Amino acid sequence: MKIVVGADHRGFVVKGKVLGLLARLGHEIIDVGTDGIAAVDYPDFAGPAAQKVAAGEAERGILICGSGIGMCIAANKVSGIRAATCPDEITAEMCRRHNDVNVLCLSADLLGEQVIDRMIEIWLNTAFEGGRHARRVEKVKQMEQPG
C-alpha cells in the first residue's frame, strides 16, 4: 500500500519510527516532512499529505503532531478526506470499519511507541464494512459538495 506520512516538529521523532514500521511492513512511503525538530506549522504538512490521498497518489495517510488534533482538523479541510485522531486500538479499528477513515492522526505526546505501532497495524489491516456504514459515509461525502 502507498502511504503518505507527515508530521510537525513535535511529531518528527515519532514519524521516524513510523517510517521504519511501514518499511518493515512492506509499504511504499511518501514522506512530506518535516525534516527536523525546528518549530513548523502543522497545516503545512497536513495539507500536502491529505491532498496526495485525495488525488489518489497515496491510498492512505498518517499524520503526527503533539496531540493529533491539529493535523486532523487541517486534513479534514481537504475534500475527500476522512481523518480521525485515535487514542487507542479500538478507535483505530472502528474508524476504518465504520467510517472508512483514510488519514490516521496520531499524538506524539500522548501515545507510546508500542501502542502507535499496534494502532497503525490494526488501521492498515482493517477493511471498511460498507453496508449501512457506506450510506452514512456517502452522506458525509455529499456534505463536501457546494450548494
Backbone hydrogen bonds, N-H to C=O, Kabsch-Sander energy under -0.5 kcal/mol:
donor,donor_aa,acceptor,acceptor_aa,energy
3,I,1,M,-0.6
3,I,28,E,-2.9
4,V,60,R,-2.4
5,V,30,I,-3.0
6,G,62,I,-2.1
7,A,33,G,-2.5
8,D,64,I,-1.7
11,G,8,D,-0.8
12,F,8,D,-0.7
12,F,9,H,-0.5
15,K,11,G,-2.8
16,G,12,F,-1.7
17,K,13,V,-1.3
18,V,14,V,-2.5
19,L,15,K,-2.9
20,G,16,G,-1.7
21,L,17,K,-2.2
22,L,18,V,-2.8
23,A,19,L,-2.2
24,R,20,G,-2.4
25,L,21,L,-2.0
26,G,23,A,-1.3
27,H,22,L,-2.5
28,E,1,M,-1.8
30,I,3,I,-2.4
31,D,29,I,-0.5
32,V,5,V,-2.5
32,V,30,I,-0.6
42,Y,40,V,-0.5
44,D,41,D,-1.7
45,F,42,Y,-1.7
46,A,42,Y,-2.6
47,G,43,P,-2.1
49,A,45,F,-1.7
50,A,46,A,-2.8
51,Q,47,G,-2.6
52,K,48,P,-1.7
53,V,49,A,-1.7
54,A,50,A,-2.9
55,A,51,Q,-2.1
56,G,53,V,-1.2
57,E,52,K,-2.0
58,A,52,K,-1.4
59,E,2,K,-2.2
60,R,2,K,-1.4
61,G,102,N,-2.2
62,I,4,V,-2.5
63,L,104,L,-2.7
64,I,6,G,-1.9
65,C,106,L,-1.8
72,C,68,G,-1.6
73,I,69,I,-2.7
74,A,70,G,-2.5
75,A,71,M,-2.8
76,N,72,C,-2.1
77,K,74,A,-1.4
78,V,75,A,-1.8
79,S,77,K,-0.5
81,I,78,V,-1.9
84,A,103,V,-1.9
86,C,84,A,-0.6
86,C,105,C,-1.5
92,A,88,D,-1.7
93,E,89,E,-2.1
94,M,90,I,-2.9
95,C,91,T,-2.4
96,R,92,A,-0.7
96,R,93,E,-0.6
97,R,93,E,-2.7
98,H,94,M,-2.8
99,N,94,M,-0.7
99,N,95,C,-0.7
100,D,96,R,-1.2
101,V,95,C,-2.0
102,N,82,R,-1.5
103,V,82,R,-1.4
104,L,61,G,-2.7
105,C,84,A,-2.9
105,C,103,V,-0.5
106,L,63,L,-2.9
108,A,65,C,-2.9
108,A,106,L,-0.6
109,D,66,G,-2.1
111,L,107,S,-0.8
116,I,112,G,-2.6
117,D,113,E,-2.6
118,R,114,Q,-2.3
119,M,115,V,-2.9
120,I,116,I,-2.7
121,E,117,D,-2.3
122,I,118,R,-2.5
123,W,119,M,-2.9
124,L,120,I,-2.7
125,N,121,E,-1.7
126,T,122,I,-1.0
127,A,125,N,-0.5
129,E,97,R,-2.4
133,H,130,G,-1.8
134,A,131,G,-0.9
135,R,131,G,-1.2
136,R,132,R,-1.2
137,V,133,H,-2.6
138,E,134,A,-2.4
139,K,135,R,-1.7
140,V,136,R,-1.8
141,K,137,V,-2.4
142,Q,138,E,-2.1
143,M,139,K,-1.2
143,M,140,V,-0.5
144,E,140,V,-0.6
144,E,141,K,-1.3
145,Q,142,Q,-1.2
